[in-house]
Each structure stands twice: as C-alpha cells, then as structure tokens.
Amino acid sequence: MYESELTKFMREYLEKHPEERESQKKGRAVWWDHAGAERTPPDPVRPSPRAGGNEYLFKPLSDKEQEPK
C-alpha cells in the first residue's frame, strides 16, 4: 500500500513526540469540536445582483408601512 513521504514523516514524528497528540486534540477542539448551538449561524442567503450593478434589491413593506397616513 502506498504511503506518502509526508505521511511517513508525520507518523514517525508523532511516535517520537507523543505530547504533540494532546496539542493536536486541543487545537482541533478549538475549531471543530463544538455543539451545533455553539456555532455561529451562517449569514442569511440573499440573491446575488444581476450583472451590471444598477439593480436594487427591494424588501416588501409590512402591513403597517403600507397603510396610508
């Protein structure tokens, strides 16, 4: 089975430096090991403007805003 030089290096390095495994786990936990509620929600999806840049995106008025004054 093929194993790249990088994979061999990392395997040997981690065998010689077992303390790095703990560091790896801590680093991974910072970025990936979070419950769904702890993650920042994505930005709402908006349609992209058409080519040209002169188009505007209008949001509909609420019922209150549509009443004549």
Helices and strands as residue ranges (DSSP letters): H 5-16, H 19-31, G 36-38, H 63-66
